[in-house]
Structures are given as structure tokens and as C-alpha cells.
Amino acid sequence: MFSENPTRRIAGGLLQARTGKVTPSCHQPALLGRRTLLGAIAACGRTISSSAQSIIFADEWRSFKSRFLSADGRIIDNQNGGVSHSEGQGWGMLFALTAQDQASFDLISNWTSRVLRRPTDSLHAWRYVPDGRPTVPDLNNAVDGDMFIAAALARAGRSWGRPDYLQAAAAIGRDILRLLQRKAGPFMVLLPGIEGFESGDAITINPSYYAFPMMTELAKLASARQWERLQRDSRSLLERGRFGRWSLPPDWLRIGTTDQALSPAPGWPARFSYDAIRVPLWWSWQKLPVGSVIQSVQQFWSAFPRAAVPAWVDLKTNEPAPYAASSGMTAVMRLTRMVTGGAEQTMPPTVANATNYYDAALILLAHIAEREIRLN
């Protein structure tokens, strides 16, 4: 399927697992991906429906872990052959912390460190294949996974008085900056992984890997100015790097290193899809000013009946997906509408609504974001 060039093979492995294939049945997609200042926080709080507040996160977490957490501490991606990703491990740690489930947090954290930790730095291999020989066939990392692992450790360290967690989080944050930070024209960017995303004339990034709330957590530990610049530059890239009829961010973005030209990255479908859906999630969670990025996303959503928003749109042909957005995507749409002042009275999706790990994770992430927006 992929070139035998070693760099391309590494990138190809990431591509294969994070895009997958669409199943033709029942309009249910297989996962393609590893998946204004807020009007005012008080006004935002008024739009949160009583049905949203009635959802107990601990119950949602119990539902999630009963389906997707193995006995030894790995989060199972049931749509991709039962593999595990560093992304899922970091999310699982954050979910357990939010539910104040320290036993599960330690179980997930210990497995992650024992199995996925790279031997030469503090980062983590991006994928575990239970039937593989070896089970960790590729030591390349995924920067979003590392950010969530580090941020969950940082939050847990402060919440539970664990300086060892804070030290581990700081070490991951330092290695992210040391190994993944690059200059691309006027922008400072983060590579999606150490290998496979640089060529002589371009750098490829994934806009959805810029998890702003987690970057803010890491900035509290060290190198605040570097993290702040990465956030500023990534927001500028998101403003500029949008395409198609609705001017949407792509799942993968190519940055020309000499001409700074931006385009959907070759090698991936040119879509606003299962990766890019996280852009409005992180943007809303961080309480960033509503600008052209979020306005464009909402215009796309508003072009379709609420129950029939397509799961993705091709940014070259403007053709939408032939099936509707999943329950996880619906959770992100609901959160985004809420924080931009919309009266959102729909019942939020629950983990029980999700058929797969990724949708269930997006639902829990949206729950946490809503909770933190309401409390802060």
C-alpha cells in the first residue's frame, strides 16, 4: 500500500490507522481517524440545559471503562482491531482524573509508561497492536497523545499532591518542545510525530493536534513563552489554512517551508472530518474569541438539518459525506453552539449513544469541556 521508503512507511502507518475505511452499511462510518470571546462566561452558563447538568460524569466514566478499558490498563479502540493509541491512553487518564478514580488513573498511567514509553526520551510510541509481533511495531510518537498524557499527569499531580506526576509531566513537555518544535516560515509549529512529516520543501501538521487546554497545562510547568507562541501561531495557521466552499480547516495541512503556501496535505483525503472536528472542541474549551474559524464551521453545520449534518466534507469538491455525523461529532457541535451563545436545549449525547471508542471519547471530552467552561 505504501512506499518502502522508511520515512514514508512511518507516515503511512499513521495514515492507515487514522483514516481507516468507510463501511457501506447503515450509514455508520468506520473511524477515519485515530481518529467573540465567549459572549460572557455568565451568559454561556445560562445556555447550559438542565439535561446537560443532570449527566453525572462518574457514571459516564464507568460506562466508558466497562467497554473500553482492559484489565491491564489500556484503552481499546474497538473500531481498529482492538489496538491502543497514546492519544487514548492520555484521554483515559484525563477521564479517570475527572471522575476522581485514582485506581484507574494509575492503572492506565502505569501501562502507558511501561509499554509505550520510548527508550531514548520521555515521549510515547503512538500505537500498540495486541496481536503484533512486536506489539509496538513503530516507535514514532504522536504529539497529541504525549500532550494529553503530560497534561493529565500535571492535573493529577496538583489534584492529588503527587510531585512525581508533575516531574513526569514536565519531562514530557520538555521533550515535545525539544524534539517536535519547528520553524515553518514565520510560524512555530509542532510536528505530528518525530518522523515522517518533514521534507525538503514542506512540513505537514495536523491542526487537531493543537489541544489548546492541554498546551496551557504544560505552559504552567515550564517554557511558558514557547507554549504561548505555539498557541498563537497555530491559531494564525487555522485562520489562514482553510479551504472549500465553507472555508474549513483540513484534517492535515501542508506548509511550504520556502513560500509558506498552505494546502490540504497530500497523502490524506482533503477533508474536514474525524480529525478536524476536534478543532472547534479545543477552541471552545479554551474559551478563545469566536472568529472566522468557528464562524465557518458553524456555517457548514447550519447548511444542513441538525439531525443530518454530514460526517465530513471534501474540501476540494465540496461533496459532503453520504452519512450523518456520529454521536461524538454531535457532542462537539452541541458544545460549540452552546459556548457561542446559542440556546442549546438538546439532550447531550452519552457514552451509551456511542458504538465505538472514538465517539465515546469525544462525548466525554465535550462533557469535561462544558464542565470547565461552566465552572471557570
BELZI-V858059 format. One line per field, one symbol per residue. phi: phi as a letter, one per 40 degrees, with the letter a starting at -180 (. if undefined). A space follows every 50 residues. Layout:
phi: ???
This chain:
phi: .bdcddccccccccccccbgbccccffbccccbdh.dddacccdcccccc cccccccdccccccccbbbccchbcccccbggcbbddccccdcccccccf bcccdcccccccccbbcccbaccbdcabbdccbccbcacdbbccdcccdc ccccccdccbgbccccccccccdccdccbbcbcbgcbcbbccacbhbbbc babbbbdccccdcccccccccafdcccccdcccccccccccbagdcfbcc cbbcbccbcfcbadccgbdcbcacccdcdcccccdcgcdcbccccccccc dccbddcbcccabcccbgccccacdcccccccccccccccgccbbccccb dccccadcccccccccccdccccccc
